[in-house]
Amino acid sequence: MSATKGQFFKKTASIHNDKATATDSLSKSIVAAETIAREKKTEALRALRLQQEALEEPKAVKPVKEKKKAVRRTRV
């Protein structure tokens, strides 16, 4: 019976790796939840804005006044 590398050097999950994985998955779930909440809020605000715009009367377009040309004065 010969000694193998697997008998002496078994891989074990490191505590740091487990903590990093847990933190990563938790942060991704928090970001996903915030994104969903933001999209819902945006849709609700958009619907309210469109509803409000539909109820308002269109504003009359004001005629644009012509700008006066600037008078150039020269130094003597």
All heavy atoms as a GROMACS GRO file, in nm:
protein
  593
    1MET      N    1   0.083  -0.114   0.000
    1MET     CA    2   0.000   0.000   0.000
    1MET      C    3   0.090   0.124   0.000
    1MET      O    4   0.173   0.142   0.087
    1MET     CB    5  -0.086  -0.004   0.124
    1MET     CG    6  -0.180   0.107   0.134
    1MET     SD    7  -0.275   0.058   0.277
    1MET     CE    8  -0.397   0.167   0.282
    2SER      N    9   0.068   0.207  -0.099
    2SER     CA   10   0.152   0.325  -0.111
    2SER      C   11   0.076   0.449  -0.064
    2SER      O   12  -0.046   0.456  -0.072
    2SER     CB   13   0.197   0.344  -0.256
    2SER     OG   14   0.085   0.366  -0.337
    3ALA      N   15   0.150   0.540  -0.014
    3ALA     CA   16   0.091   0.664   0.035
    3ALA      C   17   0.062   0.756  -0.084
    3ALA      O   18   0.143   0.768  -0.175
    3ALA     CB   19   0.186   0.733   0.131
    4THR      N   20  -0.054   0.816  -0.082
    4THR     CA   21  -0.091   0.909  -0.190
    4THR      C   22  -0.106   1.050  -0.135
    4THR      O   23  -0.123   1.070  -0.014
    4THR     CB   24  -0.223   0.867  -0.258
    4THR    OG1   25  -0.326   0.871  -0.160
    4THR    CG2   26  -0.212   0.728  -0.318
    5LYS      N   27  -0.102   1.141  -0.227
    5LYS     CA   28  -0.115   1.282  -0.190
    5LYS      C   29  -0.251   1.309  -0.127
    5LYS      O   30  -0.264   1.388  -0.034
    5LYS     CB   31  -0.097   1.367  -0.316
    5LYS     CG   32  -0.101   1.515  -0.294
    5LYS     CD   33  -0.078   1.588  -0.425
    5LYS     CE   34  -0.092   1.736  -0.407
    5LYS     NZ   35  -0.078   1.809  -0.533
    6GLY      N   36  -0.356   1.243  -0.175
    6GLY     CA   37  -0.490   1.262  -0.125
    6GLY      C   38  -0.507   1.220   0.020
    6GLY      O   39  -0.593   1.273   0.091
    7GLN      N   40  -0.427   1.128   0.067
    7GLN     CA   41  -0.438   1.082   0.206
    7GLN      C   42  -0.387   1.188   0.304
    7GLN      O   43  -0.440   1.202   0.413
    7GLN     CB   44  -0.357   0.954   0.226
    7GLN     CG   45  -0.416   0.834   0.160
    7GLN     CD   46  -0.326   0.713   0.175
    7GLN    OE1   47  -0.205   0.726   0.185
    7GLN    NE2   48  -0.387   0.594   0.175
    8PHE      N   49  -0.287   1.262   0.263
    8PHE     CA   50  -0.224   1.356   0.356
    8PHE      C   51  -0.272   1.500   0.340
    8PHE      O   52  -0.274   1.576   0.434
    8PHE     CB   53  -0.072   1.352   0.338
    8PHE     CG   54  -0.014   1.218   0.372
    8PHE    CD1   55   0.034   1.134   0.273
    8PHE    CD2   56  -0.010   1.175   0.504
    8PHE    CE1   57   0.087   1.011   0.305
    8PHE    CE2   58   0.042   1.051   0.535
    8PHE     CZ   59   0.091   0.968   0.435
    9PHE      N   60  -0.308   1.535   0.217
    9PHE     CA   61  -0.348   1.672   0.189
    9PHE      C   62  -0.491   1.676   0.138
    9PHE      O   63  -0.517   1.686   0.020
    9PHE     CB   64  -0.254   1.736   0.086
    9PHE     CG   65  -0.110   1.736   0.128
    9PHE    CD1   66  -0.020   1.646   0.072
    9PHE    CD2   67  -0.065   1.825   0.224
    9PHE    CE1   68   0.112   1.647   0.111
    9PHE    CE2   69   0.067   1.825   0.262
    9PHE     CZ   70   0.156   1.735   0.206
   10LYS      N   71  -0.582   1.670   0.229
   10LYS     CA   72  -0.724   1.674   0.192
   10LYS      C   73  -0.767   1.821   0.184
   10LYS      O   74  -0.728   1.902   0.267
   10LYS     CB   75  -0.809   1.600   0.294
   10LYS     CG   76  -0.782   1.452   0.297
   10LYS     CD   77  -0.872   1.383   0.394
   10LYS     CE   78  -0.841   1.234   0.396
   10LYS     NZ   79  -0.925   1.163   0.491
   11LYS      N   80  -0.849   1.848   0.085
   11LYS     CA   81  -0.899   1.985   0.070
   11LYS      C   82  -1.015   2.006   0.167
   11LYS      O   83  -1.105   1.924   0.176
   11LYS     CB   84  -0.948   2.010  -0.072
   11LYS     CG   85  -0.837   2.013  -0.173
   11LYS     CD   86  -0.890   2.052  -0.309
   11LYS     CE   87  -0.777   2.059  -0.408
   11LYS     NZ   88  -0.825   2.101  -0.541
   12THR      N   89  -1.007   2.114   0.239
   12THR     CA   90  -1.116   2.150   0.330
   12THR      C   91  -1.164   2.288   0.292
   12THR      O   92  -1.087   2.372   0.247
   12THR     CB   93  -1.071   2.149   0.476
   12THR    OG1   94  -0.964   2.242   0.490
   12THR    CG2   95  -1.027   2.011   0.521
   13ALA      N   96  -1.290   2.310   0.310
   13ALA     CA   97  -1.345   2.442   0.279
   13ALA      C   98  -1.294   2.542   0.383
   13ALA      O   99  -1.301   2.516   0.503
   13ALA     CB  100  -1.496   2.438   0.279
   14SER      N  101  -1.244   2.652   0.335
   14SER     CA  102  -1.193   2.751   0.430
   14SER      C  103  -1.308   2.836   0.483
   14SER      O  104  -1.407   2.859   0.416
   14SER     CB  105  -1.088   2.839   0.364
   14SER     OG  106  -1.151   2.929   0.276
   15ILE      N  107  -1.292   2.880   0.603
   15ILE     CA  108  -1.394   2.962   0.668
   15ILE      C  109  -1.405   3.097   0.596
   15ILE      O  110  -1.514   3.148   0.576
   15ILE     CB  111  -1.360   2.981   0.817
   15ILE    CG1  112  -1.370   2.847   0.889
   15ILE    CG2  113  -1.452   3.082   0.881
   15ILE    CD1  114  -1.321   2.852   1.032
   16HIS      N  115  -1.291   3.150   0.554
   16HIS     CA  116  -1.291   3.279   0.485
   16HIS      C  117  -1.365   3.271   0.353
   16HIS      O  118  -1.438   3.362   0.316
   16HIS     CB  119  -1.148   3.328   0.463
   16HIS     CG  120  -1.074   3.350   0.591
   16HIS    ND1  121  -1.110   3.448   0.679
   16HIS    CD2  122  -0.966   3.287   0.645
   16HIS    CE1  123  -1.027   3.445   0.784
   16HIS    NE2  124  -0.938   3.348   0.764
   17ASN      N  125  -1.346   3.162   0.281
   17ASN     CA  126  -1.414   3.145   0.153
   17ASN      C  127  -1.564   3.134   0.173
   17ASN      O  128  -1.642   3.190   0.095
   17ASN     CB  129  -1.359   3.022   0.081
   17ASN     CG  130  -1.402   3.017  -0.064
   17ASN    OD1  131  -1.445   3.116  -0.119
   17ASN    ND2  132  -1.388   2.901  -0.125
   18ASP      N  133  -1.606   3.064   0.277
   18ASP     CA  134  -1.749   3.050   0.305
   18ASP      C  135  -1.810   3.185   0.342
   18ASP      O  136  -1.920   3.219   0.297
   18ASP     CB  137  -1.772   2.951   0.420
   18ASP     CG  138  -1.737   2.808   0.381
   18ASP    OD1  139  -1.729   2.780   0.260
   18ASP    OD2  140  -1.718   2.726   0.473
   19LYS      N  141  -1.740   3.264   0.422
   19LYS     CA  142  -1.789   3.396   0.460
   19LYS      C  143  -1.798   3.488   0.339
   19LYS      O  144  -1.895   3.562   0.323
   19LYS     CB  145  -1.700   3.460   0.566
   19LYS     CG  146  -1.715   3.399   0.703
   19LYS     CD  147  -1.626   3.472   0.802
   19LYS     CE  148  -1.637   3.412   0.940
   19LYS     NZ  149  -1.552   3.483   1.038
   20ALA      N  150  -1.699   3.482   0.253
   20ALA     CA  151  -1.698   3.565   0.133
   20ALA      C  152  -1.813   3.528   0.040
   20ALA      O  153  -1.880   3.614  -0.016
   20ALA     CB  154  -1.565   3.552   0.060
   21THR      N  155  -1.838   3.400   0.025
   21THR     CA  156  -1.947   3.353  -0.059
   21THR      C  157  -2.081   3.397  -0.002
   21THR      O  158  -2.170   3.442  -0.076
   21THR     CB  159  -1.943   3.200  -0.073
   21THR    OG1  160  -1.815   3.162  -0.124
   21THR    CG2  161  -2.051   3.150  -0.166
   22ALA      N  162  -2.098   3.386   0.129
   22ALA     CA  163  -2.223   3.426   0.193
   22ALA      C  164  -2.245   3.577   0.179
   22ALA      O  165  -2.355   3.622   0.147
   22ALA     CB  166  -2.222   3.386   0.340
   23THR      N  167  -2.140   3.655   0.200
   23THR     CA  168  -2.149   3.800   0.187
   23THR      C  169  -2.182   3.839   0.044
   23THR      O  170  -2.265   3.927   0.020
   23THR     CB  171  -2.017   3.867   0.230
   23THR    OG1  172  -1.987   3.827   0.363
   23THR    CG2  173  -2.026   4.017   0.223
   24ASP      N  174  -2.118   3.774  -0.050
   24ASP     CA  175  -2.140   3.803  -0.192
   24ASP      C  176  -2.284   3.775  -0.231
   24ASP      O  177  -2.350   3.857  -0.295
   24ASP     CB  178  -2.043   3.722  -0.277
   24ASP     CG  179  -2.052   3.756  -0.424
   24ASP    OD1  180  -2.051   3.876  -0.456
   24ASP    OD2  181  -2.060   3.663  -0.506
   25SER      N  182  -2.335   3.660  -0.192
   25SER     CA  183  -2.472   3.624  -0.230
   25SER      C  184  -2.573   3.715  -0.160
   25SER      O  185  -2.674   3.754  -0.220
   25SER     CB  186  -2.500   3.478  -0.196
   25SER     OG  187  -2.493   3.456  -0.058
   26LEU      N  188  -2.545   3.753  -0.036
   26LEU     CA  189  -2.635   3.842   0.036
   26LEU      C  190  -2.638   3.981  -0.028
   26LEU      O  191  -2.745   4.039  -0.048
   26LEU     CB  192  -2.593   3.854   0.183
   26LEU     CG  193  -2.679   3.942   0.271
   26LEU    CD1  194  -2.820   3.888   0.279
   26LEU    CD2  195  -2.619   3.952   0.410
   27SER      N  196  -2.520   4.032  -0.064
   27SER     CA  197  -2.515   4.164  -0.126
   27SER      C  198  -2.583   4.164  -0.262
   27SER      O  199  -2.653   4.260  -0.298
   27SER     CB  200  -2.372   4.213  -0.140
   27SER     OG  201  -2.299   4.130  -0.227
   28LYS      N  202  -2.569   4.058  -0.338
   28LYS     CA  203  -2.636   4.049  -0.468
   28LYS      C  204  -2.787   4.043  -0.452
   28LYS      O  205  -2.860   4.103  -0.531
   28LYS     CB  206  -2.586   3.927  -0.545
   28LYS     CG  207  -2.447   3.947  -0.601
   28LYS     CD  208  -2.401   3.827  -0.681
   28LYS     CE  209  -2.260   3.850  -0.735
   28LYS     NZ  210  -2.211   3.737  -0.813
   29SER      N  211  -2.834   3.975  -0.350
   29SER     CA  212  -2.979   3.968  -0.328
   29SER      C  213  -3.034   4.103  -0.284
   29SER      O  214  -3.144   4.142  -0.323
   29SER     CB  215  -3.013   3.859  -0.226
   29SER     OG  216  -2.963   3.893  -0.099
   30ILE      N  217  -2.958   4.177  -0.203
   30ILE     CA  218  -3.001   4.311  -0.160
   30ILE      C  219  -3.008   4.405  -0.280
   30ILE      O  220  -3.106   4.479  -0.297
   30ILE     CB  221  -2.906   4.367  -0.052
   30ILE    CG1  222  -2.923   4.289   0.079
   30ILE    CG2  223  -2.930   4.516  -0.029
   30ILE    CD1  224  -2.819   4.321   0.184
   31VAL      N  225  -2.907   4.402  -0.366
   31VAL     CA  226  -2.906   4.487  -0.484
   31VAL      C  227  -3.022   4.451  -0.577
   31VAL      O  228  -3.088   4.539  -0.632
   31VAL     CB  229  -2.770   4.477  -0.558
   31VAL    CG1  230  -2.775   4.543  -0.694
   31VAL    CG2  231  -2.660   4.537  -0.474
   32ALA      N  232  -3.049   4.323  -0.593
   32ALA     CA  233  -3.160   4.280  -0.679
   32ALA      C  234  -3.294   4.328  -0.622
   32ALA      O  235  -3.381   4.375  -0.697
   32ALA     CB  236  -3.159   4.129  -0.693
   33ALA      N  237  -3.311   4.320  -0.492
   33ALA     CA  238  -3.436   4.365  -0.428
   33ALA      C  239  -3.452   4.516  -0.445
   33ALA      O  240  -3.563   4.564  -0.473
   33ALA     CB  241  -3.436   4.328  -0.281
   34GLU      N  242  -3.344   4.592  -0.430
   34GLU     CA  243  -3.351   4.736  -0.447
   34GLU      C  244  -3.382   4.773  -0.592
   34GLU      O  245  -3.457   4.868  -0.618
   34GLU     CB  246  -3.219   4.801  -0.404
   34GLU     CG  247  -3.198   4.801  -0.254
   34GLU     CD  248  -3.063   4.856  -0.213
   34GLU    OE1  249  -2.977   4.879  -0.301
   34GLU    OE2  250  -3.044   4.877  -0.092
   35THR      N  251  -3.329   4.698  -0.686
   35THR     CA  252  -3.356   4.723  -0.828
   35THR      C  253  -3.502   4.699  -0.859
   35THR      O  254  -3.566   4.780  -0.929
   35THR     CB  255  -3.268   4.633  -0.916
   35THR    OG1  256  -3.130   4.658  -0.885
   35THR    CG2  257  -3.292   4.658  -1.063
   36ILE      N  258  -3.558   4.592  -0.807
   36ILE     CA  259  -3.700   4.562  -0.830
   36ILE      C  260  -3.788   4.672  -0.769
   36ILE      O  261  -3.883   4.719  -0.833
   36ILE     CB  262  -3.735   4.424  -0.772
   36ILE    CG1  263  -3.667   4.314  -0.856
   36ILE    CG2  264  -3.885   4.402  -0.769
   36ILE    CD1  265  -3.674   4.177  -0.794
   37ALA      N  266  -3.755   4.715  -0.649
   37ALA     CA  267  -3.832   4.821  -0.583
   37ALA      C  268  -3.823   4.952  -0.661
   37ALA      O  269  -3.924   5.022  -0.679
   37ALA     CB  270  -3.783   4.841  -0.440
   38ARG      N  271  -3.705   4.985  -0.712
   38ARG     CA  272  -3.687   5.107  -0.789
   38ARG      C  273  -3.767   5.101  -0.919
   38ARG      O  274  -3.830   5.200  -0.959
   38ARG     CB  275  -3.539   5.130  -0.820
   38ARG     CG  276  -3.511   5.262  -0.891
   38ARG     CD  277  -3.365   5.282  -0.923
   38ARG     NE  278  -3.322   5.187  -1.026
   38ARG     CZ  279  -3.230   5.094  -1.010
   38ARG    NH1  280  -3.168   5.080  -0.895
   38ARG    NH2  281  -3.197   5.012  -1.108
   39GLU      N  282  -3.766   4.988  -0.987
   39GLU     CA  283  -3.842   4.973  -1.111
   39GLU      C  284  -3.992   4.985  -1.087
   39GLU      O  285  -4.063   5.047  -1.166
   39GLU     CB  286  -3.808   4.841  -1.179
   39GLU     CG  287  -3.668   4.840  -1.238
   39GLU     CD  288  -3.627   4.705  -1.292
   39GLU    OE1  289  -3.704   4.607  -1.278
   39GLU    OE2  290  -3.517   4.696  -1.350
   40LYS      N  291  -4.041   4.927  -0.977
   40LYS     CA  292  -4.183   4.939  -0.944
   40LYS      C  293  -4.220   5.085  -0.919
   40LYS      O  294  -4.324   5.133  -0.964
   40LYS     CB  295  -4.219   4.855  -0.821
   40LYS     CG  296  -4.227   4.708  -0.848
   40LYS     CD  297  -4.266   4.633  -0.722
   40LYS     CE  298  -4.272   4.484  -0.744
   40LYS     NZ  299  -4.308   4.413  -0.620
   41LYS      N  300  -4.137   5.154  -0.844
   41LYS     CA  301  -4.162   5.295  -0.812
   41LYS      C  302  -4.161   5.379  -0.939
   41LYS      O  303  -4.246   5.465  -0.959
   41LYS     CB  304  -4.056   5.346  -0.715
   41LYS     CG  305  -4.074   5.490  -0.674
   41LYS     CD  306  -3.965   5.532  -0.577
   41LYS     CE  307  -3.976   5.678  -0.542
   41LYS     NZ  308  -3.868   5.720  -0.452
   42THR      N  309  -4.067   5.352  -1.028
   42THR     CA  310  -4.057   5.425  -1.154
   42THR      C  311  -4.182   5.404  -1.239
   42THR      O  312  -4.235   5.499  -1.297
   42THR     CB  313  -3.932   5.381  -1.232
   42THR    OG1  314  -3.816   5.405  -1.151
   42THR    CG2  315  -3.917   5.457  -1.363
   43GLU      N  316  -4.229   5.281  -1.248
   43GLU     CA  317  -4.350   5.252  -1.325
   43GLU      C  318  -4.471   5.323  -1.268
   43GLU      O  319  -4.552   5.378  -1.342
   43GLU     CB  320  -4.375   5.101  -1.331
   43GLU     CG  321  -4.278   5.027  -1.421
   43GLU     CD  322  -4.287   5.071  -1.566
   43GLU    OE1  323  -4.399   5.096  -1.615
   43GLU    OE2  324  -4.181   5.082  -1.630
   44ALA      N  325  -4.482   5.325  -1.135
   44ALA     CA  326  -4.596   5.391  -1.072
   44ALA      C  327  -4.591   5.542  -1.097
   44ALA      O  328  -4.693   5.603  -1.131
   44ALA     CB  329  -4.596   5.363  -0.921
   45LEU      N  330  -4.474   5.602  -1.082
   45LEU     CA  331  -4.460   5.746  -1.107
   45LEU      C  332  -4.485   5.780  -1.254
   45LEU      O  333  -4.546   5.882  -1.285
   45LEU     CB  334  -4.321   5.794  -1.064
   45LEU     CG  335  -4.295   5.794  -0.914
   45LEU    CD1  336  -4.149   5.828  -0.886
   45LEU    CD2  337  -4.387   5.892  -0.845
   46ARG      N  338  -4.440   5.695  -1.345
   46ARG     CA  339  -4.462   5.717  -1.487
   46ARG      C  340  -4.612   5.713  -1.519
   46ARG      O  341  -4.664   5.797  -1.593
   46ARG     CB  342  -4.388   5.614  -1.571
   46ARG     CG  343  -4.406   5.636  -1.722
   46ARG     CD  344  -4.327   5.536  -1.803
   46ARG     NE  345  -4.185   5.562  -1.786
   46ARG     CZ  346  -4.093   5.470  -1.759
   46ARG    NH1  347  -4.128   5.345  -1.743
   46ARG    NH2  348  -3.968   5.503  -1.747
   47ALA      N  349  -4.682   5.616  -1.461
   47ALA     CA  350  -4.827   5.605  -1.483
   47ALA      C  351  -4.900   5.729  -1.430
   47ALA      O  352  -4.990   5.782  -1.497
   47ALA     CB  353  -4.880   5.479  -1.417
   48LEU      N  354  -4.860   5.776  -1.312
   48LEU     CA  355  -4.922   5.897  -1.257
   48LEU      C  356  -4.893   6.020  -1.343
   48LEU      O  357  -4.982   6.103  -1.365
   48LEU     CB  358  -4.872   5.920  -1.114
   48LEU     CG  359  -4.925   5.825  -1.008
   48LEU    CD1  360  -4.853   5.848  -0.875
   48LEU    CD2  361  -5.074   5.841  -0.990
   49ARG      N  362  -4.771   6.031  -1.392
   49ARG     CA  363  -4.735   6.145  -1.476
   49ARG      C  364  -4.815   6.143  -1.606
   49ARG      O  365  -4.868   6.246  -1.649
   49ARG     CB  366  -4.586   6.145  -1.507
   49ARG     CG  367  -4.543   6.260  -1.598
   49ARG     CD  368  -4.393   6.257  -1.624
   49ARG     NE  369  -4.343   6.129  -1.666
   49ARG     CZ  370  -4.343   6.084  -1.792
   49ARG    NH1  371  -4.394   6.158  -1.888
   49ARG    NH2  372  -4.292   5.966  -1.821
   50LEU      N  373  -4.826   6.027  -1.669
   50LEU     CA  374  -4.902   6.017  -1.793
   50LEU      C  375  -5.050   6.048  -1.770
   50LEU      O  376  -5.115   6.112  -1.852
   50LEU     CB  377  -4.884   5.879  -1.855
   50LEU     CG  378  -4.743   5.849  -1.908
   50LEU    CD1  379  -4.734   5.704  -1.954
   50LEU    CD2  380  -4.705   5.944  -2.020
   51GLN      N  381  -5.102   6.002  -1.658
   51GLN     CA  382  -5.241   6.030  -1.624
   51GLN      C  383  -5.262   6.179  -1.603
   51GLN      O  384  -5.360   6.237  -1.650
   51GLN     CB  385  -5.282   5.952  -1.499
   51GLN     CG  386  -5.426   5.968  -1.459
   51GLN     CD  387  -5.456   5.893  -1.330
   51GLN    OE1  388  -5.366   5.845  -1.262
   51GLN    NE2  389  -5.582   5.881  -1.298
   52GLN      N  390  -5.170   6.243  -1.534
   52GLN     CA  391  -5.180   6.386  -1.507
   52GLN      C  392  -5.167   6.465  -1.638
   52GLN      O  393  -5.239   6.563  -1.659
   52GLN     CB  394  -5.072   6.429  -1.408
   52GLN     CG  395  -5.082   6.573  -1.364
   52GLN     CD  396  -4.977   6.608  -1.262
   52GLN    OE1  397  -4.879   6.536  -1.246
   52GLN    NE2  398  -4.996   6.718  -1.195
   53GLU      N  399  -5.077   6.425  -1.726
   53GLU     CA  400  -5.060   6.494  -1.853
   53GLU      C  401  -5.184   6.480  -1.940
   53GLU      O  402  -5.219   6.571  -2.015
   53GLU     CB  403  -4.937   6.440  -1.927
   53GLU     CG  404  -4.806   6.484  -1.867
   53GLU     CD  405  -4.687   6.423  -1.938
   53GLU    OE1  406  -4.706   6.341  -2.030
   53GLU    OE2  407  -4.573   6.458  -1.901
   54ALA      N  408  -5.252   6.366  -1.931
   54ALA     CA  409  -5.374   6.346  -2.010
   54ALA      C  410  -5.486   6.437  -1.963
   54ALA      O  411  -5.570   6.480  -2.043
   54ALA     CB  412  -5.417   6.200  -2.002
   55LEU      N  413  -5.490   6.468  -1.834
   55LEU     CA  414  -5.597   6.552  -1.780
   55LEU      C  415  -5.572   6.701  -1.804
   55LEU      O  416  -5.666   6.779  -1.808
   55LEU     CB  417  -5.612   6.527  -1.629
   55LEU     CG  418  -5.660   6.388  -1.589
   55LEU    CD1  419  -5.659   6.374  -1.438
   55LEU    CD2  420  -5.798   6.359  -1.646
   56GLU      N  421  -5.448   6.740  -1.819
   56GLU     CA  422  -5.416   6.881  -1.839
   56GLU      C  423  -5.449   6.923  -1.981
   56GLU      O  424  -5.441   6.845  -2.075
   56GLU     CB  425  -5.267   6.905  -1.814
   56GLU     CG  426  -5.226   6.897  -1.671
   56GLU     CD  427  -5.077   6.924  -1.653
   56GLU    OE1  428  -5.007   6.949  -1.753
   56GLU    OE2  429  -5.032   6.918  -1.538
   57GLU      N  430  -5.485   7.051  -1.995
   57GLU     CA  431  -5.507   7.105  -2.128
   57GLU      C  432  -5.371   7.138  -2.187
   57GLU      O  433  -5.280   7.181  -2.116
   57GLU     CB  434  -5.593   7.231  -2.119
   57GLU     CG  435  -5.734   7.205  -2.068
   57GLU     CD  436  -5.813   7.333  -2.060
   57GLU    OE1  437  -5.768   7.437  -2.111
   57GLU    OE2  438  -5.922   7.328  -2.001
   58PRO      N  439  -5.359   7.122  -2.318
   58PRO     CA  440  -5.230   7.156  -2.378
   58PRO      C  441  -5.205   7.306  -2.368
   58PRO      O  442  -5.295   7.388  -2.382
   58PRO     CB  443  -5.245   7.114  -2.524
   58PRO     CG  444  -5.389   7.087  -2.545
   58PRO     CD  445  -5.453   7.068  -2.411
   59LYS      N  446  -5.084   7.341  -2.338
   59LYS     CA  447  -5.048   7.481  -2.322
   59LYS      C  448  -5.036   7.547  -2.459
   59LYS      O  449  -4.989   7.485  -2.554
   59LYS     CB  450  -4.915   7.494  -2.247
   59LYS     CG  451  -4.923   7.444  -2.105
   59LYS     CD  452  -4.791   7.461  -2.035
   59LYS     CE  453  -4.800   7.409  -1.892
   59LYS     NZ  454  -4.671   7.420  -1.822
   60ALA      N  455  -5.078   7.671  -2.468
   60ALA     CA  456  -5.066   7.745  -2.592
   60ALA      C  457  -4.921   7.782  -2.614
   60ALA      O  458  -4.849   7.818  -2.521
   60ALA     CB  459  -5.152   7.870  -2.587
   61VAL      N  460  -4.881   7.773  -2.738
   61VAL     CA  461  -4.743   7.804  -2.770
   61VAL      C  462  -4.731   7.956  -2.783
   61VAL      O  463  -4.804   8.019  -2.858
   61VAL     CB  464  -4.701   7.736  -2.903
   61VAL    CG1  465  -4.558   7.771  -2.939
   61VAL    CG2  466  -4.719   7.586  -2.891
   62LYS      N  467  -4.642   8.013  -2.707
   62LYS     CA  468  -4.620   8.156  -2.711
   62LYS      C  469  -4.530   8.190  -2.830
   62LYS      O  470  -4.432   8.117  -2.856
   62LYS     CB  471  -4.554   8.205  -2.582
   62LYS     CG  472  -4.640   8.188  -2.460
   62LYS     CD  473  -4.569   8.242  -2.337
   62LYS     CE  474  -4.654   8.224  -2.213
   62LYS     NZ  475  -4.584   8.274  -2.092
   63PRO      N  476  -4.562   8.298  -2.899
   63PRO     CA  477  -4.474   8.336  -3.011
   63PRO      C  478  -4.339   8.382  -2.957
   63PRO      O  479  -4.330   8.445  -2.852
   63PRO     CB  480  -4.548   8.451  -3.079
   63PRO     CG  481  -4.644   8.502  -2.976
   63PRO     CD  482  -4.675   8.387  -2.886
   64VAL      N  483  -4.239   8.350  -3.029
   64VAL     CA  484  -4.103   8.385  -2.987
   64VAL      C  485  -4.074   8.527  -3.031
   64VAL      O  486  -4.094   8.563  -3.147
   64VAL     CB  487  -4.001   8.287  -3.050
   64VAL    CG1  488  -3.859   8.326  -3.010
   64VAL    CG2  489  -4.033   8.145  -3.009
   65LYS      N  490  -4.030   8.608  -2.939
   65LYS     CA  491  -3.996   8.747  -2.970
   65LYS      C  492  -3.862   8.749  -3.041
   65LYS      O  493  -3.771   8.672  -3.009
   65LYS     CB  494  -3.987   8.830  -2.844
   65LYS     CG  495  -4.118   8.845  -2.771
   65LYS     CD  496  -4.101   8.934  -2.649
   65LYS     CE  497  -4.230   8.948  -2.574
   65LYS     NZ  498  -4.213   9.030  -2.452
   66GLU      N  499  -3.853   8.840  -3.137
   66GLU     CA  500  -3.727   8.853  -3.209
   66GLU      C  501  -3.626   8.924  -3.119
   66GLU      O  502  -3.661   9.021  -3.051
   66GLU     CB  503  -3.747   8.934  -3.336
   66GLU     CG  504  -3.831   8.862  -3.439
   66GLU     CD  505  -3.842   8.942  -3.567
   66GLU    OE1  506  -3.750   9.023  -3.596
   66GLU    OE2  507  -3.941   8.923  -3.636
   67LYS      N  508  -3.507   8.876  -3.121
   67LYS     CA  509  -3.403   8.939  -3.041
   67LYS      C  510  -3.347   9.059  -3.116
   67LYS      O  511  -3.333   9.058  -3.238
   67LYS     CB  512  -3.290   8.840  -3.012
   67LYS     CG  513  -3.332   8.727  -2.923
   67LYS     CD  514  -3.215   8.639  -2.891
   67LYS     CE  515  -3.258   8.526  -2.798
   67LYS     NZ  516  -3.145   8.439  -2.764
   68LYS      N  517  -3.317   9.164  -3.040
   68LYS     CA  518  -3.258   9.281  -3.099
   68LYS      C  519  -3.110   9.253  -3.125
   68LYS      O  520  -3.044   9.185  -3.048
   68LYS     CB  521  -3.272   9.402  -3.007
   68LYS     CG  522  -3.414   9.444  -2.984
   68LYS     CD  523  -3.419   9.566  -2.894
   68LYS     CE  524  -3.560   9.609  -2.869
   68LYS     NZ  525  -3.567   9.726  -2.781
   69LYS      N  526  -3.064   9.307  -3.236
   69LYS     CA  527  -2.924   9.287  -3.267
   69LYS      C  528  -2.840   9.377  -3.178
   69LYS      O  529  -2.878   9.490  -3.148
   69LYS     CB  530  -2.896   9.320  -3.413
   69LYS     CG  531  -2.959   9.220  -3.507
   69LYS     CD  532  -2.917   9.248  -3.649
   69LYS     CE  533  -2.977   9.144  -3.740
   69LYS     NZ  534  -2.937   9.165  -3.880
   70ALA      N  535  -2.730   9.329  -3.137
   70ALA     CA  536  -2.641   9.406  -3.052
   70ALA      C  537  -2.574   9.516  -3.132
   70ALA      O  538  -2.536   9.496  -3.248
   70ALA     CB  539  -2.535   9.316  -2.991
   71VAL      N  540  -2.564   9.632  -3.072
   71VAL     CA  541  -2.499   9.745  -3.138
   71VAL      C  542  -2.351   9.738  -3.106
   71VAL      O  543  -2.311   9.732  -2.990
   71VAL     CB  544  -2.559   9.878  -3.087
   71VAL    CG1  545  -2.486   9.996  -3.151
   71VAL    CG2  546  -2.707   9.883  -3.112
   72ARG      N  547  -2.270   9.737  -3.212
   72ARG     CA  548  -2.126   9.732  -3.192
   72ARG      C  549  -2.071   9.873  -3.191
   72ARG      O  550  -2.095   9.952  -3.281
   72ARG     CB  551  -2.059   9.652  -3.302
   72ARG     CG  552  -2.111   9.509  -3.306
   72ARG     CD  553  -2.033   9.430  -3.401
   72ARG     NE  554  -1.935   9.358  -3.321
   72ARG     CZ  555  -1.838   9.284  -3.371
   72ARG    NH1  556  -1.822   9.274  -3.500
   72ARG    NH2  557  -1.755   9.221  -3.292
   73ARG      N  558  -2.002   9.902  -3.089
   73ARG     CA  559  -1.941  10.035  -3.077
   73ARG      C  560  -1.790  10.016  -3.086
   73ARG      O  561  -1.733   9.927  -3.026
   73ARG     CB  562  -1.980  10.098  -2.946
   73ARG     CG  563  -2.128  10.119  -2.936
   73ARG     CD  564  -2.165  10.189  -2.811
   73ARG     NE  565  -2.311  10.200  -2.804
   73ARG     CZ  566  -2.375  10.254  -2.704
   73ARG    NH1  567  -2.309  10.303  -2.603
   73ARG    NH2  568  -2.506  10.260  -2.706
   74THR      N  569  -1.731  10.106  -3.157
   74THR     CA  570  -1.585  10.098  -3.171
   74THR      C  571  -1.519  10.205  -3.087
   74THR      O  572  -1.575  10.311  -3.061
   74THR     CB  573  -1.544  10.117  -3.319
   74THR    OG1  574  -1.592  10.244  -3.363
   74THR    CG2  575  -1.602  10.007  -3.405
   75ARG      N  576  -1.401  10.179  -3.048
   75ARG     CA  577  -1.325  10.276  -2.970
   75ARG      C  578  -1.257  10.373  -3.065
   75ARG      O  579  -1.208  10.338  -3.170
   75ARG     CB  580  -1.220  10.207  -2.886
   75ARG     CG  581  -1.279  10.123  -2.777
   75ARG     CD  582  -1.171  10.070  -2.689
   75ARG     NE  583  -1.230   9.982  -2.588
   75ARG     CZ  584  -1.160   9.923  -2.496
   75ARG    NH1  585  -1.029   9.937  -2.492
   75ARG    NH2  586  -1.219   9.848  -2.407
   76VAL      N  587  -1.251  10.494  -3.023
   76VAL     CA  588  -1.189  10.597  -3.105
   76VAL      C  589  -1.054  10.633  -3.049
   76VAL      O  590  -1.016  10.626  -2.942
   76VAL     CB  591  -1.279  10.723  -3.114
   76VAL    CG1  592  -1.212  10.830  -3.199
   76VAL    CG2  593  -1.412  10.684  -3.165
   0.00000   0.00000   0.00000
